[in-house]
Every structure is written in C-alpha cells, then in structure tokens.
Amino acid sequence: MTRGPARLAAVTAAALLLSPLPGAAAGESAITAPGPHGPLAGTLSVPSGAARGSVVLILPGSGPTDRDGNNPLGVRAAPYRLLAEGLAARGIASVRIDKRGMFGSAAATPDANAVTIADYVADTRSWIAAIRARTGAGCVWLLGHSEGGLVALATAAGRRDPICGLVLLATAGRPLGAVLRDQLRANPANAPILEAADAAITRLAAGGRNDVADLPAGLRPLFASAVQGFLASAFAADPADLIRRADGPILILQGGRDIQIGEVDARRLADAAPQARLVLLPEVNHVLKRVATVDRAANLAAYGDPDRPLAPGVVEAIADFVRTGSR
C-alpha cells in the first residue's frame, strides 16, 4: 500500500450515510476452527453475491464477550451481530467468534483465564486458515474491537498470514496499563486506591505478579490471580509499535463519546501508521451506538440496549473501506 499522510475523516454521522446495496439477506451457518484442546466456534454470515475475498473476521473485546458482542457483566448491545448484519446488507461476508474457553468455544481449553495475547494470536491464525478453506477467500480482513484490536495488531505484526487488512474499532493506541490507569482515574471514587493500582500495573507490565491479598479490596477482582498472566501479556504490548510492523490497508475508527478508549489512542495509532485511514465519529460510544449527550448514565444505558441500532456511519465506513481495499 502506498504510504503517505494519515487521512483524517472527522465526519458527522449524516455525512457517511450510504444506501444499502441490493441483494438477498445473509445466510448464517456454524463454522469452527481448530483450538488447542477442542474446536473454536463461530458464525459465518454470507450474503448472496458476496465478493470473493471480502470476508471479515470479527475479533471480540475483553472479558467474557461472546460472538455477538454481549457479556454477562451487563453488555447486551449486540454490536458484533449488528455489524455482521450491516456488512451482509452491503455484500460483505463475516465471521464472528467465541473466544477460547468461552460459550461455544468452551471445549477449546479447560481454563478460559489461562490465556495470553499470543494464544489469541494463535487462535486468530487458526480462524484465518479455516475461513479460507471454507470460503475460498484469498485473504481475510481482521476487524478487532477494543482488546480484539490489540489481537489483530499482534497477528498482523507477525506478517505470516494472508491478511487483507485491518479494521481497528475503539482500539487502544497505548499499552493497556496506561489505558487502565486513565480509566481508574476517571472515577473520583477510586482516589484512595490509585497508588496501589499504579504499583500493580507497573509490576505486571514488567512481567511480575501481584499478591492479591496485599491489594485493596476494590482492586482484587481486577487483578485476580487467575487473570494476571493475561494482563501481563497485554500490558507488555505497545499497539503503536505493532501497527508500525503491520502491512496493508488499515482503518482506525474511533467514537468521540467512548468512555473506555479515547481519541488520543486513535491518533497515536494513526501517527504510528501514516498509511492508515482515520475516521472519527463524534457521537459514537464504545459499543458503537449513538449517544446524543455527554451524560455518563446515558452512555452506559446504550451498553444494555440490543434494540438500538449501530450508530450511523459505523458500518458504512467499514464497508466502504473493505470494498475499496478488495479492488
């Protein structure tokens, strides 16, 4: 791909509205890929007349997030299912997946917490091979949301897989320890535990571990012993370094009302990858829904609303990028 200045599309939602492409509704079917101890499970959505090569693999965000983008911690917004439906309406096939050890992929490992970023990269490579075998696609687009963006970057940085390009949604541009520090500081109630949190993050980023018993009670679930190996692997990765080593087309899409990942992250990624296309959608939150105000409660309410459509501009920007890159 030709390198040049990062392209910034700071747009209103209305400016990105496109008419849906004509065509039949998507046909959905089960798809699996080999996992470490058993199959990884997902859903393949293939619209009638989908362009060969335009298959998007949706990599989910953090925690117990399922293939639709929901989790039992209160997220019911179904952003990945809605993404798949929106892409299918525009002639683009997709695969959305359950992470190893969770939901349909429970048989892939006996312990879903015993995982690292490198393990998720291995699973992504397995999915790429399975999708190509199933669909005949020459390459696969990696669409990573939040933590899934870090996995997409880590996979692409290896440059050993047939990847068409990257779509990074609400993806951190800084090491996740730095993002976590900001998230904790955003809530004034956390002031008494910030010093302990900083020390715990620093220790994990250096490859160490924390004795949970020594942490304030409010931090113990966050730094539970079972997940410290994963956190250490995530904190050690610098997304800006990874994106510098990624070839091919890259779309960075960031919502202006995302209370988890900010515009500073999107711009840091864009600065590190001058070839990338940067799209900022001012009223979009972390689960890709439109939020009309800056009110935090209204923002969080969208996390639990599966009936609220994806924000205008989200699917349109992704579909336009994939179609352009597929030619």
N, C-alpha and C positions, 0 to 999 in steps of 0.2 A: 504493500500500500504506500502511496506517495505520502511523504512526511511534510508537514507544514504547520502553520499556527493552529492551535486548538480552535475549533469552530464552536462558538457560543450561540445557542439559540435560547435567549431569555424571552420566553413567549407566554402569552396568556393562553388559557385553555382553548378559547374560541379559535385562536389562530391555527391550532393544529387539527381542528375537526376535519375529517375526511369522510366521504360517503363510503359505506360498506361495499366491498366488492361483491358482485353477484356470485351465486353458487349455492350448492346444497349444504345443509348443516353437516357438522363434523360427525364422523363415526368414531366412537370411543371403544377401545379394547384394552385388555390387560397386556402388559409387557413386563418381562423380567430380564435381569442381568445377573451374572454370577457374583455372589458375595463371598466373604471369607469362609463362612460355615454353612451358608444356605442362600437362597435367591434373594435378590433385591427386587422390590415390586414397584410398579408404576402404572400410569395410564397413558396410552398413546391416543392422541386426537389427530385424525387425518381427514381434512376436508376433501370433498370431491374436487379433483383437478389441482391438488396441491403441487407446487413446483418441486421438481426433484432437487434435493439438496437443501431445501428450506425446512429443516427440522430443528426446532428449538428445544434444548434440554433445560428445564427449569430447576435450578438448584435452590433448595429451601433455606430459610433463615435459621436463627439459633434456637436451641432448646427443642422440646418435643413438638416440632412443627410438622404437620402431615403434608401430603402431596397437594392438598387444596389450599394450603397456607393457613390452616387453623391449628390451634393447640389447646390443651385442656386448661391453660392458665388464663383463659378469657378471650382469646382471639378467635372470632368466628366470622371474620370478614371475607374469607374465601378468596383472597386475591389471586392465587395461582390458578384456581378453577376458572375465575373470570378472565384471567389473562389467556388461558388456553382457548376459551370460547371466543374471545375477541380476535385472537390470531387466526383461529379457524374461519371466522367470518370474512377474513381477508386473505384466505387461501394459503395459510401457513400452518404446517403441522407442528405439533409439540409433544413432549413427554414430560409429565410431572411425576415426582417420585417421593417415596417414603425413605427416610434415612435409615442406614443400617441399625438393626436392633429395635426399630420402632414400627408400629402399626403393621402394614403389610409386609414389611421387611424384617419382622421380628426374628425370623429364623436365621438371618444373616450373621448374627453374633449373639452370644448369650448375655452380653452386658453392653447395653447401648451407651453407657458412660465411658467404657474403656475404648476411647477413640481419640484420634488426633487429626489435625488438618491433613497430614499426609495420608491417613486412612481414607478420609473423604475424597482426596485426590485419586486414590486408587479406585474407589467406587465410581467416580466420575469417568475415569478411563474405561472401566468395565461397561458403563452405560453407553459411552460413545461407540464402542465396538458392537454392543447389542443392537443399538439403533441403526447403525449402518447395515448390519446383517439383516435386520427385519425390513428396512425400508429401501435399501439400495442407495441411500444418500452417500455422496462422496465425502461429505464432512458434516459436522454438527455445530450449530450455534450454541454457545453456553450463555444462559441467562441466569445470573446469580443475584439473589435478593438478600441484602444485609449480609449475614455471615456467608451465605451462598456466593456472594460476590468475591469474598476472600478465597473461597474454594476454587471458583472459576479462575481467578488470577493465578493461584498457585498451580493449577493444572496447565494453564496456557504458558506460564513461565518456563515449564519443562520442555516445551516445543517438540514433544514427541508424539503428539496426537493430531489426527485430522480434524482440526477445529476451524470452522468457517470464520468465526469472530466472536467477540464478547459483547454482552449487554449487561451493564452493571447498574442495578437498581438499588438506591439507598445503601450504597457500599462505602464502608469506612475508607478514608484515604490516609489515616494514621494507624499506627499499631493499636490494636483493640484495647490495650491497657490505658492508653491516653483517652480513648473514647469513653471507656468506663469511668475514668476519673471525672470527665466532664458531666456524664450522666448523674453521677452521685452528687456532684456539686450543684446541679440544677435544682435539687430539692433541699431547701433550707433546713429541713428536719434532720438531714444527715450530718450536720456540722459536727456533732460530738464523735462521729466515727470516721471522719475523713482521714485523720492522721494514720489510724490503723489500716484503713483501706489502701492508702498510698503505699505503706510499707508492704502489705500483702501483694499488691500488684507488682511492685518492684522486685520482690523475691521471686514471683512466678516468671516474670519476664526474663530473669537471669537464669532460669532453669531450676530454681529451688522449689520447695514446698512449704506450706504453712501448717502449723499445728492449729487445727480448728478450735481446740479448747482454749487457746490463747486469744482468740478473736472476740470482739464484742458480739453479743447475741444477734444483733441485726445483720452482721456480715456472714454469719455461719452458713446460712443456706446458699449464699452467693459463692462462697469459697469452700463448699463441701469437699471433703477428701476425694470423693468419687469422681469429681469433675476437674480436679486440679491438673491432671495430666493434659487434658484437652485445653484448659485455659493457658497453660504454659506454652503449648504449641501455637495457640492463636496469638498470644501476646508477643511471641518472638518474631512474628512475621510483620514486615513492613509493606503494606499494599503499594506504596509508591515505588518501592524497589521492584516489586513483582511486575507492575504494569510496564515498567521500562523494558522488561525482558519478554513482553508479550508481542507477538507479531499479528498482523492482520487488522481488520476493522474493529473499532471499539466505540461503543455508545455508552456514555455516562449520563444517567438520568436521575435527577435529584429533586425532591419536593421541597418547597420553601417552608412548609409547616410540619416538617418531620421533627418530632421531639426526641428522636433517638440518634439520628445521623444528620449532620448539618451541611450547609453549602460549603463550609470550609473544607470538608472532606472531599466533596466533588471537585472543587477547584484544585486541591492538592493532587488528586489523580490526574486531572487534565494538564496541570503544569508538568507532571512527570511523563505524560504521553501526548506530545504536541499533535500527533495524528488523530487523536480521539475527537469524537463529536460530543459536545457537552450540551445537554438540554436541561434547563431549569423550569420547573412548573410551580409557580408561586403558591398555589392553594392546595398542593398535594401533601398528604401526610405519609407516615412510614408504611402503612398498609395500602397505599396507592389510592386512597379515597380522597375526594374533595372535602376540605374543611373550610367553611366560609369565614371563620373568625380565628383569632389567636387564643381563644379560651381553651385551656388545657383539658377541662372536662369534656368539652365538645369534641376535641381531638380524640380522646380516648374512647368516647362513645362510638366512634366510627370503627374501632377495632372489633366491636361486637355486633356489627350490622351486616349480615350477608346479603341483605336486600338492597343495600346502597351500591350502585354501580361503581366501577372503577372511574377515577377522575377523567374527564375529557382530556385527551392529549397523550395519555399513557400508552395505550395500545397503538394509537396512530403513529406515534414517534417510533415505537419498536418495529411495527410492521413496515414502515417506510424505510427504516434502516436496513432491515433484513432483506427486503426486496431489492434495494439498491445494491447491497453487498453481494447478492446472489447473481447479479448480472456480470 
